Amino acid sequence: MENEDKPSSDDKSGSVRSVARALALLSALDRKGRNLSEMAAAANISVSTASRLLGTLVAHGFAAQGSNNRYVPGLALTTLLHETDRWAPLRVLAAESTSALCAALDETSAFFVQFGDERLCIDSAESSQLVRRVRLTGEKGKIYRGAAGKALLAFSTDEAVDDILGDLQSFEIPGQRDRTVEELKAELAQTRTQGYGFSHHESTGGSWSVAAPVFIRGRLVGALAAVIPDHRFDQDALTAAIEATKRIAAEFSETS
């Protein structure tokens, strides 16, 4: 952070740095709010620079400062996000379904959508248990790894799956042997038959997951998943997770 506030002889370069720092501050905003020091630390800039840039963001409505002096997203930012959010129609469904699954199992639950060849978490509900797997909104991962990705692929058309996988022949799963696309497709067929996807140590080490598809008017819109620490894995826990995930995904499919 040394001399970061000193004007650059290259005005264009200095302007680019200011934009980058402002974007870092925007990325650090959350619903609960952060104070000035927390915002500066999250953006990796000095407190004085954060204060100056946040003043500009507040003046233009992209950030707001509450009575507790904590910064939260401003109206201009939330409006922009809403108007450009391709998954806005799913937000309520995602929030309510993850809350319902979390309440049923007291395990972290997440709602995933397809984003190119990745699965993207658009909402989650965190378990109250001391040891839990955390899934953050915005987390992404390759769609061919993990239970949610399998559920999304399994209930897509064969043409869509081929388009997503492209020329991929095999892929790495950390800590395990590489898996071939043919093996994946066999697992997708099994996922379609049983109505849920399952993974163990695939997308994340130390956890396992069950995911079921969610449909609106017969169209696949996402996958609801329970994500559970490895030490709570046994047949009873697996059976309970499968039953709850499939049931709640079906309920939200029917009511949407």
CORHUBEL-V719127 format. One record per residue. N is the residue number from 1. RES is the residue in three letters. OMEGA is omega in whole degrees, 0 to 359 (999 if undefined). Layout:
BEGIN
N,RES,OMEGA / N,RES,OMEGA
END
This chain:
BEGIN
1,MET,186 / 2,GLU,176 / 3,ASN,184 / 4,GLU,180 / 5,ASP,181 / 6,LYS,181 / 7,PRO,179 / 8,SER,175 / 9,SER,176 / 10,ASP,186 / 11,ASP,180 / 12,LYS,180 / 13,SER,178 / 14,GLY,179 / 15,SER,179 / 16,VAL,178 / 17,ARG,179 / 18,SER,178 / 19,VAL,181 / 20,ALA,180 / 21,ARG,177 / 22,ALA,177 / 23,LEU,177 / 24,ALA,177 / 25,LEU,177 / 26,LEU,180 / 27,SER,181 / 28,ALA,180 / 29,LEU,172 / 30,ASP,186 / 31,ARG,183 / 32,LYS,180 / 33,GLY,177 / 34,ARG,177 / 35,ASN,186 / 36,LEU,181 / 37,SER,179 / 38,GLU,178 / 39,MET,180 / 40,ALA,180 / 41,ALA,181 / 42,ALA,180 / 43,ALA,179 / 44,ASN,177 / 45,ILE,181 / 46,SER,179 / 47,VAL,181 / 48,SER,178 / 49,THR,178 / 50,ALA,180 / 51,SER,181 / 52,ARG,182 / 53,LEU,178 / 54,LEU,176 / 55,GLY,178 / 56,THR,180 / 57,LEU,177 / 58,VAL,181 / 59,ALA,181 / 60,HIS,174 / 61,GLY,181 / 62,PHE,173 / 63,ALA,177 / 64,ALA,181 / 65,GLN,181 / 66,GLY,182 / 67,SER,178 / 68,ASN,178 / 69,ASN,176 / 70,ARG,183 / 71,TYR,179 / 72,VAL,177 / 73,PRO,179 / 74,GLY,184 / 75,LEU,181 / 76,ALA,180 / 77,LEU,181 / 78,THR,177 / 79,THR,179 / 80,LEU,181 / 81,LEU,180 / 82,HIS,184 / 83,GLU,182 / 84,THR,184 / 85,ASP,182 / 86,ARG,180 / 87,TRP,180 / 88,ALA,180 / 89,PRO,182 / 90,LEU,189 / 91,ARG,181 / 92,VAL,178 / 93,LEU,181 / 94,ALA,181 / 95,ALA,183 / 96,GLU,181 / 97,SER,178 / 98,THR,177 / 99,SER,180 / 100,ALA,180 / 101,LEU,178 / 102,CYS,179 / 103,ALA,181 / 104,ALA,186 / 105,LEU,194 / 106,ASP,174 / 107,GLU,180 / 108,THR,181 / 109,SER,184 / 110,ALA,178 / 111,PHE,184 / 112,PHE,172 / 113,VAL,176 / 114,GLN,176 / 115,PHE,186 / 116,GLY,178 / 117,ASP,179 / 118,GLU,170 / 119,ARG,185 / 120,LEU,176 / 121,CYS,180 / 122,ILE,173 / 123,ASP,179 / 124,SER,175 / 125,ALA,189 / 126,GLU,177 / 127,SER,176 / 128,SER,183 / 129,GLN,185 / 130,LEU,176 / 131,VAL,185 / 132,ARG,175 / 133,ARG,181 / 134,VAL,173 / 135,ARG,183 / 136,LEU,174 / 137,THR,183 / 138,GLY,177 / 139,GLU,179 / 140,LYS,175 / 141,GLY,180 / 142,LYS,187 / 143,ILE,182 / 144,TYR,174 / 145,ARG,174 / 146,GLY,185 / 147,ALA,182 / 148,ALA,178 / 149,GLY,178 / 150,LYS,178 / 151,ALA,179 / 152,LEU,180 / 153,LEU,186 / 154,ALA,183 / 155,PHE,169 / 156,SER,177 / 157,THR,178 / 158,ASP,180 / 159,GLU,179 / 160,ALA,179 / 161,VAL,179 / 162,ASP,179 / 163,ASP,181 / 164,ILE,184 / 165,LEU,177 / 166,GLY,182 / 167,ASP,181 / 168,LEU,178 / 169,GLN,179 / 170,SER,180 / 171,PHE,184 / 172,GLU,168 / 173,ILE,185 / 174,PRO,178 / 175,GLY,179 / 176,GLN,176 / 177,ARG,176 / 178,ASP,179 / 179,ARG,179 / 180,THR,177 / 181,VAL,178 / 182,GLU,176 / 183,GLU,177 / 184,LEU,182 / 185,LYS,175 / 186,ALA,178 / 187,GLU,177 / 188,LEU,177 / 189,ALA,178 / 190,GLN,178 / 191,THR,178 / 192,ARG,182 / 193,THR,185 / 194,GLN,176 / 195,GLY,178 / 196,TYR,174 / 197,GLY,180 / 198,PHE,174 / 199,SER,180 / 200,HIS,180 / 201,HIS,181 / 202,GLU,181 / 203,SER,179 / 204,THR,176 / 205,GLY,175 / 206,GLY,179 / 207,SER,176 / 208,TRP,187 / 209,SER,172 / 210,VAL,181 / 211,ALA,179 / 212,ALA,182 / 213,PRO,175 / 214,VAL,183 / 215,PHE,169 / 216,ILE,183 / 217,ARG,176 / 218,GLY,182 / 219,ARG,178 / 220,LEU,180 / 221,VAL,182 / 222,GLY,179 / 223,ALA,178 / 224,LEU,187 / 225,ALA,168 / 226,ALA,183 / 227,VAL,196 / 228,ILE,178 / 229,PRO,186 / 230,ASP,185 / 231,HIS,175 / 232,ARG,178 / 233,PHE,168 / 234,ASP,186 / 235,GLN,180 / 236,ASP,180 / 237,ALA,178 / 238,LEU,179 / 239,THR,180 / 240,ALA,181 / 241,ALA,179 / 242,ILE,182 / 243,GLU,183 / 244,ALA,183 / 245,THR,179 / 246,LYS,183 / 247,ARG,184 / 248,ILE,176 / 249,ALA,179 / 250,ALA,180 / 251,GLU,181 / 252,PHE,174 / 253,SER,183 / 254,GLU,185 / 255,THR,186 / 256,SER,999
END
